Amino acid sequence: SRILSEQEYKSFAKSLHKAKTSINNRDKKVEAAIESIENGLDLIALTGVEDMLQENVRTTLETLRNAGIKIWMLTGDKRETATCISISSKLVSRNDTVFQMEAKDSKAAYTQLSQFDNKGVLVIDGATLQ
């Protein structure tokens, strides 16, 4: 493994910027710039997750929501991930306000919950539920 010096980083950043702003062969130049720094590195971690929604989920959720039916989504994901999933699945409409709640104790939870106007979407993290 190696530690990237400030000079190496500056040189790479300059090269990458030049490649990204190039008019000709931009993709090849960006790839070359990235490859120039990918020497002597150790892979520490790699992850990639794509949860594809089942067929007709968006349409079904949107139809239920438009019919006035309240829908709850329970997930073990982080609040930010859950919010993104709810938007992409059409569980949240474009006009909805997303109210994210995170509280350390019941008093703070009560205070935050009293600010929720019941017209948007409420997202609560697991620690707050406890």
C-alpha positions as CSV (number, residue, x, y, z in Angstrom):
1,S,0.0,0.0,0.0
2,R,1.1,3.6,-0.3
3,I,0.1,7.0,0.9
4,L,-0.7,9.6,-1.7
5,S,1.4,12.7,-1.3
6,E,-0.2,16.2,-1.7
7,Q,1.9,16.8,-4.8
8,E,0.7,13.5,-6.3
9,Y,-2.9,14.4,-5.6
10,K,-2.6,17.9,-7.0
11,S,-1.0,16.5,-10.2
12,F,-3.8,13.9,-10.5
13,A,-6.5,16.4,-9.8
14,K,-5.1,18.7,-12.5
15,S,-4.8,15.9,-15.0
16,L,-8.4,14.7,-14.2
17,H,-9.8,18.2,-14.5
18,K,-8.0,18.7,-17.9
19,A,-9.4,15.3,-19.1
20,K,-13.0,16.1,-18.0
21,T,-12.9,19.4,-19.7
22,S,-11.4,18.1,-22.9
23,I,-13.4,18.4,-26.1
24,N,-11.9,15.4,-27.9
25,N,-11.7,11.9,-26.6
26,R,-12.9,12.9,-23.1
27,D,-13.8,9.4,-22.0
28,K,-10.5,8.0,-22.9
29,K,-8.6,10.8,-21.3
30,V,-10.6,10.6,-18.1
31,E,-10.0,6.8,-18.0
32,A,-6.2,7.4,-18.5
33,A,-6.1,10.0,-15.8
34,I,-7.8,7.6,-13.3
35,E,-5.6,4.7,-14.3
36,S,-2.5,6.8,-13.8
37,I,-3.2,6.9,-10.0
38,E,-4.4,3.4,-9.6
39,N,-0.9,1.9,-9.1
40,G,0.3,0.1,-6.0
41,L,-3.1,0.4,-4.3
42,D,-4.6,-2.2,-2.0
43,L,-8.3,-2.9,-2.3
44,I,-9.8,-2.3,1.2
45,A,-13.5,-2.6,0.4
46,L,-15.9,-2.7,-2.4
47,T,-19.6,-2.7,-2.4
48,G,-22.4,-2.3,-4.9
49,V,-26.0,-2.8,-4.3
50,E,-29.0,-2.3,-6.6
51,D,-32.4,-3.3,-5.3
52,M,-34.6,-3.4,-8.3
53,L,-38.2,-2.8,-7.6
54,Q,-40.5,-5.6,-8.7
55,E,-42.7,-5.0,-11.7
56,N,-45.6,-2.6,-11.2
57,V,-44.5,-1.5,-7.7
58,R,-44.4,2.2,-8.6
59,T,-47.7,2.1,-10.3
60,T,-49.4,0.2,-7.5
61,L,-48.0,2.4,-4.8
62,E,-49.0,5.6,-6.7
63,T,-52.5,4.3,-7.3
64,L,-52.9,3.4,-3.6
65,R,-51.6,6.7,-2.5
66,N,-53.8,8.6,-4.9
67,A,-56.8,6.6,-3.5
68,G,-56.0,8.1,-0.1
69,I,-54.8,4.8,1.4
70,K,-52.0,5.3,3.9
71,I,-48.9,3.2,3.2
72,W,-46.2,2.4,5.7
73,M,-42.7,1.2,4.7
74,L,-40.6,-0.5,7.2
75,T,-36.9,-1.1,6.4
76,G,-33.6,-1.7,8.0
77,D,-32.0,0.9,5.7
78,K,-30.5,4.2,6.9
79,R,-32.9,7.2,6.8
80,E,-31.3,8.7,3.7
81,T,-31.5,5.4,1.8
82,A,-35.1,4.8,3.0
83,T,-36.0,8.3,1.8
84,C,-34.5,7.7,-1.6
85,I,-36.2,4.4,-2.0
86,S,-39.6,5.9,-1.0
87,I,-39.2,8.6,-3.7
88,S,-38.0,6.2,-6.4
89,S,-40.8,3.8,-5.7
90,K,-43.4,6.6,-5.9
91,L,-44.3,6.0,-2.2
92,V,-43.7,9.7,-1.8
93,S,-45.2,12.0,-4.4
94,R,-43.4,15.0,-5.8
95,N,-45.5,17.4,-3.8
96,D,-45.0,15.6,-0.5
97,T,-42.8,17.1,2.2
98,V,-40.4,14.5,3.8
99,F,-40.1,15.1,7.6
100,Q,-37.1,13.2,8.9
101,M,-37.1,12.5,12.6
102,E,-34.1,11.6,14.8
103,A,-34.3,11.9,18.5
104,K,-32.2,10.8,21.4
105,D,-35.0,10.5,24.0
106,S,-38.8,10.5,24.3
107,K,-39.0,14.2,25.1
108,A,-37.1,15.2,21.9
109,A,-39.2,12.6,19.9
110,Y,-42.4,14.2,21.2
111,T,-41.2,17.7,20.4
112,Q,-40.2,16.7,16.8
113,L,-43.4,14.7,16.3
114,S,-45.5,17.7,17.3
115,Q,-43.9,19.6,14.5
116,F,-45.1,17.1,11.9
117,D,-48.2,18.4,10.2
118,N,-49.5,15.0,9.1
119,K,-49.6,16.2,5.5
120,G,-46.2,14.9,4.3
121,V,-44.2,11.8,4.8
122,L,-42.7,10.9,8.2
123,V,-39.3,9.1,8.2
124,I,-38.2,7.8,11.6
125,D,-34.9,6.1,12.3
126,G,-34.7,2.9,14.3
127,A,-33.0,4.5,17.4
128,T,-35.8,7.0,17.7
129,L,-38.5,4.3,17.7
130,Q,-36.8,2.6,20.6
